[in-house]
Amino acid sequence: MQLGAFSISLTVKDLAKSKAFYEKLGFDASGGTMEHNYLIMKNGTTVIGLFQGMFDENILTFNPGWDNNAQEVNPFTDVRELQKSLEADGVELLSKAEGEEGPAHIVFVDPDGNPIMIDQHR
Protein backbone atom coordinates (compact mmCIF):
# COMPACT_ATOMS: atom_id res chain seq x y z
CA MET A 1 0.00 0.00 0.00
CA GLN A 2 1.62 3.25 -1.14
CA LEU A 3 0.37 6.17 0.94
CA GLY A 4 2.48 8.97 -0.54
CA ALA A 5 4.33 11.76 1.24
CA PHE A 6 4.03 11.83 5.04
CA SER A 7 3.68 14.85 7.31
CA ILE A 8 2.17 15.64 10.65
CA SER A 9 -0.49 18.33 10.84
CA LEU A 10 -0.16 20.17 14.13
CA THR A 11 -2.95 22.16 15.75
CA VAL A 12 -1.36 25.38 17.01
CA LYS A 13 -2.68 28.18 19.21
CA ASP A 14 -0.51 30.99 17.78
CA LEU A 15 0.77 30.47 14.24
CA ALA A 16 3.41 33.19 14.47
CA LYS A 17 4.88 31.77 17.70
CA SER A 18 4.86 28.23 16.29
CA LYS A 19 6.53 29.38 13.07
CA ALA A 20 9.27 31.13 15.06
CA PHE A 21 9.78 28.05 17.24
CA TYR A 22 10.10 25.61 14.34
CA GLU A 23 12.43 28.00 12.52
CA LYS A 24 14.76 27.64 15.55
CA LEU A 25 14.75 23.88 14.80
CA GLY A 26 15.83 24.53 11.20
CA PHE A 27 12.41 24.45 9.50
CA ASP A 28 11.53 26.90 6.72
CA ALA A 29 8.07 27.79 5.45
CA SER A 30 7.47 26.16 2.07
CA GLY A 31 3.73 26.58 1.65
CA GLY A 32 0.58 28.09 3.09
CA THR A 33 0.23 31.63 4.38
CA MET A 34 -0.24 33.39 7.68
CA GLU A 35 -3.39 35.00 6.22
CA HIS A 36 -4.91 31.55 5.62
CA ASN A 37 -3.92 30.37 9.14
CA TYR A 38 -1.60 27.57 8.04
CA LEU A 39 2.02 27.02 7.06
CA ILE A 40 3.83 24.01 5.67
CA MET A 41 7.29 23.83 7.23
CA LYS A 42 10.21 21.75 5.93
CA ASN A 43 13.55 20.67 7.29
CA GLY A 44 15.22 18.42 4.73
CA THR A 45 12.69 15.69 3.96
CA THR A 46 10.74 16.28 7.18
CA VAL A 47 7.44 18.08 6.68
CA ILE A 48 5.07 19.48 9.30
CA GLY A 49 1.94 21.52 8.81
CA LEU A 50 1.03 24.21 11.34
CA PHE A 51 -2.73 24.86 11.41
CA GLN A 52 -4.39 27.49 13.59
CA GLY A 53 -8.11 27.07 14.19
CA MET A 54 -8.65 24.32 11.61
CA PHE A 55 -8.44 21.05 13.54
CA ASP A 56 -9.21 19.92 17.07
CA GLU A 57 -6.19 17.63 17.33
CA ASN A 58 -2.96 16.71 15.58
CA ILE A 59 -3.33 14.51 12.49
CA LEU A 60 -0.97 12.09 10.76
CA THR A 61 -1.23 13.02 7.07
CA PHE A 62 -0.38 11.11 3.88
CA ASN A 63 -0.57 12.58 0.37
CA PRO A 64 -0.88 10.00 -2.43
CA GLY A 65 0.65 11.18 -5.69
CA TRP A 66 3.08 13.60 -4.04
CA ASP A 67 6.65 13.39 -2.82
CA ASN A 68 7.95 15.37 0.18
CA ASN A 69 8.38 18.44 -2.04
CA ALA A 70 4.70 18.38 -3.12
CA GLN A 71 5.83 17.28 -6.58
CA GLU A 72 3.78 14.73 -8.50
CA VAL A 73 4.94 11.13 -8.57
CA ASN A 74 3.73 8.48 -10.98
CA PRO A 75 2.40 5.95 -10.71
CA PHE A 76 0.54 6.38 -7.42
CA THR A 77 -2.30 4.62 -5.61
CA ASP A 78 -5.52 6.64 -5.77
CA VAL A 79 -7.16 7.42 -2.42
CA ARG A 80 -10.30 5.54 -3.52
CA GLU A 81 -8.24 2.37 -4.01
CA LEU A 82 -6.73 2.85 -0.56
CA GLN A 83 -10.25 3.35 0.83
CA LYS A 84 -11.46 0.04 -0.67
CA SER A 85 -8.44 -1.79 0.71
CA LEU A 86 -8.82 -0.33 4.20
CA GLU A 87 -12.55 -1.06 4.30
CA ALA A 88 -11.90 -4.64 3.13
CA ASP A 89 -9.48 -4.97 6.07
CA GLY A 90 -12.17 -3.77 8.49
CA VAL A 91 -10.89 -0.23 9.07
CA GLU A 92 -13.78 2.09 9.96
CA LEU A 93 -13.60 5.35 8.03
CA LEU A 94 -14.85 8.57 9.61
CA SER A 95 -14.78 10.35 6.25
CA LYS A 96 -14.87 8.75 2.79
CA ALA A 97 -13.59 9.85 -0.61
CA GLU A 98 -16.27 10.90 -3.04
CA GLY A 99 -16.29 10.84 -6.82
CA GLU A 100 -14.40 8.57 -9.18
CA GLU A 101 -11.20 10.57 -9.64
CA GLY A 102 -9.33 13.70 -8.63
CA PRO A 103 -8.76 15.31 -5.24
CA ALA A 104 -10.36 13.57 -2.26
CA HIS A 105 -9.54 12.47 1.27
CA ILE A 106 -10.39 9.84 3.86
CA VAL A 107 -10.08 10.01 7.64
CA PHE A 108 -9.86 7.21 10.20
CA VAL A 109 -8.24 6.64 13.60
CA ASP A 110 -5.64 4.17 14.81
CA PRO A 111 -6.36 1.92 17.83
CA ASP A 112 -5.18 4.68 20.20
CA GLY A 113 -7.49 7.31 18.72
CA ASN A 114 -4.86 9.14 16.66
CA PRO A 115 -6.49 10.65 13.55
CA ILE A 116 -5.02 9.69 10.18
CA MET A 117 -5.91 11.52 6.98
CA ILE A 118 -5.05 10.37 3.48
CA ASP A 119 -5.40 13.59 1.49
CA GLN A 120 -4.99 13.36 -2.28
CA HIS A 121 -4.57 16.71 -4.04
CA ARG A 122 -4.57 15.49 -7.65
C-alpha positions in Angstrom: 0.0 0.0 0.0 1.6 3.2 -1.1 0.4 6.2 0.9 2.5 9.0 -0.5 4.3 11.8 1.2 4.0 11.8 5.0 3.7 14.8 7.3 2.2 15.6 10.7 -0.5 18.3 10.8 -0.2 20.2 14.1 -2.9 22.2 15.7 -1.4 25.4 17.0 -2.7 28.2 19.2 -0.5 31.0 17.8 0.8 30.5 14.2 3.4 33.2 14.5 4.9 31.8 17.7 4.9 28.2 16.3 6.5 29.4 13.1 9.3 31.1 15.1 9.8 28.1 17.2 10.1 25.6 14.3 12.4 28.0 12.5 14.8 27.6 15.5 14.8 23.9 14.8 15.8 24.5 11.2 12.4 24.5 9.5 11.5 26.9 6.7 8.1 27.8 5.5 7.5 26.2 2.1 3.7 26.6 1.6 0.6 28.1 3.1 0.2 31.6 4.4 -0.2 33.4 7.7 -3.4 35.0 6.2 -4.9 31.5 5.6 -3.9 30.4 9.1 -1.6 27.6 8.0 2.0 27.0 7.1 3.8 24.0 5.7 7.3 23.8 7.2 10.2 21.7 5.9 13.6 20.7 7.3 15.2 18.4 4.7 12.7 15.7 4.0 10.7 16.3 7.2 7.4 18.1 6.7 5.1 19.5 9.3 1.9 21.5 8.8 1.0 24.2 11.3 -2.7 24.9 11.4 -4.4 27.5 13.6 -8.1 27.1 14.2 -8.6 24.3 11.6 -8.4 21.0 13.5 -9.2 19.9 17.1 -6.2 17.6 17.3 -3.0 16.7 15.6 -3.3 14.5 12.5 -1.0 12.1 10.8 -1.2 13.0 7.1 -0.4 11.1 3.9 -0.6 12.6 0.4 -0.9 10.0 -2.4 0.7 11.2 -5.7 3.1 13.6 -4.0 6.6 13.4 -2.8 8.0 15.4 0.2 8.4 18.4 -2.0 4.7 18.4 -3.1 5.8 17.3 -6.6 3.8 14.7 -8.5 4.9 11.1 -8.6 3.7 8.5 -11.0 2.4 6.0 -10.7 0.5 6.4 -7.4 -2.3 4.6 -5.6 -5.5 6.6 -5.8 -7.2 7.4 -2.4 -10.3 5.5 -3.5 -8.2 2.4 -4.0 -6.7 2.9 -0.6 -10.3 3.4 0.8 -11.5 0.0 -0.7 -8.4 -1.8 0.7 -8.8 -0.3 4.2 -12.5 -1.1 4.3 -11.9 -4.6 3.1 -9.5 -5.0 6.1 -12.2 -3.8 8.5 -10.9 -0.2 9.1 -13.8 2.1 10.0 -13.6 5.3 8.0 -14.9 8.6 9.6 -14.8 10.4 6.2 -14.9 8.7 2.8 -13.6 9.8 -0.6 -16.3 10.9 -3.0 -16.3 10.8 -6.8 -14.4 8.6 -9.2 -11.2 10.6 -9.6 -9.3 13.7 -8.6 -8.8 15.3 -5.2 -10.4 13.6 -2.3 -9.5 12.5 1.3 -10.4 9.8 3.9 -10.1 10.0 7.6 -9.9 7.2 10.2 -8.2 6.6 13.6 -5.6 4.2 14.8 -6.4 1.9 17.8 -5.2 4.7 20.2 -7.5 7.3 18.7 -4.9 9.1 16.7 -6.5 10.7 13.6 -5.0 9.7 10.2 -5.9 11.5 7.0 -5.1 10.4 3.5 -5.4 13.6 1.5 -5.0 13.4 -2.3 -4.6 16.7 -4.0 -4.6 15.5 -7.6 
